[in-house]
Amino acid sequence: METKTKSKKIKPPRQSENWKAKLPAVTGRMLLILAVSVVLGLMLSGLHAAGNRILRVAVTALTYLFLLFLFFNEGMSHGVKDTEISRRVEKQIKNGGSVSPEDDKGCYSPKRMLTATVLVFLVPFLLSVIVAVTSKPYTYQLQDLPSWLTSSYGSRSDILGPLAPYTATVSMTVTDWFRLITRVLSMNFIGFFADTTRQIATIDRLIPFYYLTFILVTMAGYFVSPLRQSKIAKAQRKAKKRAVRKQERSSLAQQLTGGGGDVHYGQRQDVKDDKRRLI
């Protein structure tokens, strides 16, 4: 005889109509996490000078996973709070009550979360796309003179004179400034590469996907939040039932013992009936 188990489907939460009201607060929290990630990347950027490839890649991978967890948890925590408000509003509507503007703006809203995430990563992502499209493989440039030559023969015009084209400086272009900004914002990703100069084209073309991963994990956390909230509510209901049963048993014991430590005998018939009913 086969038994079929049916999984209870979770009803989608009521979505907010005025979802833009809480948009600045959500965006501000995510900007704070982005700022923390930038500071963390700058602190760990010195790993390139250590020369230990295994240590550099391991620390970079752990940092990257930690940041993914932060953004995932940020999306899920927002979603759990929004879902709780939506469930409360649903009960109010079911009981014939009205929805206040304060409750409505706090309800569940994937639009709000997606908009906030896009606003946080829009500028870095667009800059990285421009850099990726215009990026070219590394080639030897004229200004790459060996340092020993310029330091040892810097005063010898007969030697450095013919090499003047090699020392010509080139001003930074707009793309170079864009690359500088994207590199600063993605230092936690650059640690995967040993030679950031020769691998410049590979890094530039992968950085847009680096930003996309944070957008995806944030939204993934927000979309799984109704399931998480359902489990939390279920655990809270079970804890409440256990507390009620414990209180009932305590009250029953007090009635049976008359508030003391011994059971009383010779009670009236109505008291006996009450105690038998309680038992």
N, C-alpha and C positions, 0 to 999 in steps of 0.2 A: 504494500500500500504506500503510495507516494504522498509525501506531505509537501505542500507548496507554501513557501514563506513569502509573504507580500511585504515589501518595504514601504513604509509609510512615506508618502511624498509630502515634502514641505511646501506649504502654500507660499507663493511669492509675497514678500512684504509690500505694504502699501507704499507707493512712491510719492515723494514730495512734489508739490506743485510749485512752490517758491524755493527751488533748490539753490538759486543763486545767492540767497541771503547768507549762507554759511560758507560760501566759496572762499572769501579772503582768509578765514581762519584755517581752513583745510590747506590752502596753498601755503600759508605762512609756516605751518608745521612741516610740510614737506621741504620747503626751502631751508629750514633749519637742519634737516637731516642731510640735504645736499651739501650745505656748508660744512657739516661735520665730516662728511666723506672727503671733501677737498682738503681740509686740514689734515686728516688722517693720511691721505695720499702724499701730501707734501712732507709729512714727518717720516714716511717710509721710503721716500725717494732716494735716500742715501744708500739703499741696498745695492744700487748699481755699482757703487764704489767698493762694496765689500768683496766682489769677485766670486762669491760662493753662489753658483747658479741654483743649486738645489734649495738653499735657504731662501734665495730671492723668489723663486717660483712658488715655494710652499707658503711663504708669508703673504705673497700677492694673492694666491688662491684663497687662503683663509680670510683675508680682508675682503675680497670680492664676495665670498659666500656670506660673510657677516653683513655686508651692505645689502645684499639681496634679502636676507632675513629681516633687516630693519624696514625696508620698504614693503615687504610682504606683511609684516606685522602691523605696519602703519595702516595699510589698506584694510586689514581684517579688524583692527581695533575700531576704526571709524565705522566699518560696516556693522559690527556688533552693536555699537551704541545706536546707530541709525535704525537698525532692525528692532531693537527694544522699543524705541519710540513709536515705530510703525505698528507694532503689535498692540501697544497701549491705545493708540488712536483707533485701531480696528475694533477693539472692545468698546470704546466710547461710541463709535458709530453704530455698532450692533445693539447697544443699549439705548439708542435713540439720542445720544448726546451730540454736541457740535464739536468741531475741530478748531482749536485756537490757532492763530497764525504762528505762535511760538512753537507749538507742537508740529505744525505742518512743515515748517522750514527745517526741522530736525529729522524728518522721516528719511527713509532709505532712498538713495538717489545715485545710481551708477553714473548719470550724467555729470553730477557734481564732482565725483571722484575722478572721472576721466578728464574733465576740463581742468581740474587742479593739477593733475599729473602732467598733462600736456603743457600747461602754462609754465610749470617748473622746468621741464626739459626741452621746451620749444627752441629757445635761443641756442643752447649747446648743440642740439640735434641739427638744426639748420646750418650752423657754422661747420659742424663736422661733415655734413653732406657736401657743402661747397668745397671743403678741403679734400674730401675723398674724390670728388669728380675731377678736380684740377691736379691731383697728386701725380707725380711721376717717379719712376724708379731712380734710386740714387746713382749718380755718375760723378766721376772725379772732376772737381772744379779747379780753376786756375788759382784761386785764393788759398788752396789747401797746401801751403808751403810747410815743410817740416819745421817744428819749433826750434830744433837744434841749429838750423841754418840761420833763422832770423835772430836768434839770441847770440850766436857766436860771431856772426859776420854782419851785425846790424850797422856797424860803423864803416864797413868796407863798401864804398860806392862802386868800386870796380867790379865787385861780385854781385851786389844786390841791384845795381843799375840795370843790367840786362834782364834781371828778373822782376822788374817793376810791374809788368802786367800780372804777375802772380800775386802780388800784394794789393792789387786793386780791390777796394771794398765795394760791396753792393748794398744798396739801401733795402730795407725790408718792404716787401709789397703788402697789399691788403690781405692776400692769401696767407702770407707768413704771420701776420698778426692774428688772423683767424686760427691758424694752426697753434700758435702760442696759447690762445685762450682755451682751445679744446684740450691741449696737452695738460694744462694746469688743472682743468676740471676732471680729467680722466687719468690722473697719475696712478690710481689703483689698478688700472688695466695695463699701463705701459710696462709695469714690472715683469710681465710675462716675456718680454723681448730682451735679448741680450745686447744687441747692437741697435740702438734707436736711430742711428744715422743711416746705416745701410738698409735697414728694414723700414724706412720712413714710409714708403708707399703701402706696405702691408698694414702698418699701424693706422695710417690715415683712412684706409678703406674698411677697417674693422671697428673703429671707434663709433660710427653711427649705430651699429648693432649693440655695442656696449650700453648706449643710452636706451635703446629699445628694450633691453632686458629688464631695466628698472620699471619702465612703464608697464610691461606685461606682468611682472610679479606683483606690482601694486594693485592692478586691477584683478588679478587672480585672488589676492587676499580679500579684496572687497566682495567678489562674487561668492566666495565660500563662507562669508560671514553669516548668512542666514542659517546655514547648517551648524555653525559653531554656536550661534545664539540659541538655537533649538536645544543643543546638548546642555548648554549652561542652564537654560530654563528648566529642563527636565531634572537636572541634578538639584536645582534649588527646590523644586516641588517635592522630590524625594526627601531632602533634608527637612523640609517643613513638615511632611507627614511623620517622619521619625520623631521630630520634636513634639508634635501633637500627641502621638501615641505614648511618648515618655511622660508627658504631662498628665495624660489620662490615667496611666498606671500609678503615678504618684498620688493623684487625687483619690483614686480607688483605695490605695493602701491607707491613706489618712482616714477615709470614711470607715474602713473596716476596723481600724485600730482606735477610732475615736480621737485621733490626733496624738495618741500616746504610743507606747511601744507594745502594748498587749492588746489582744483581741477581746472585745467586750462580749459577755454572754447575757442571756436573759433579756434581750431586746424585745420591744413590742413587735407584733406581727407585721405591721406596715414597714418598720425599719428593716426587718428580715427580708421582706419582699423587695425592698429597694436595693439592698445589698446583693440579693440573689440575681436581680436584674442587671446590676452593674457587673457582677462576675460573668 
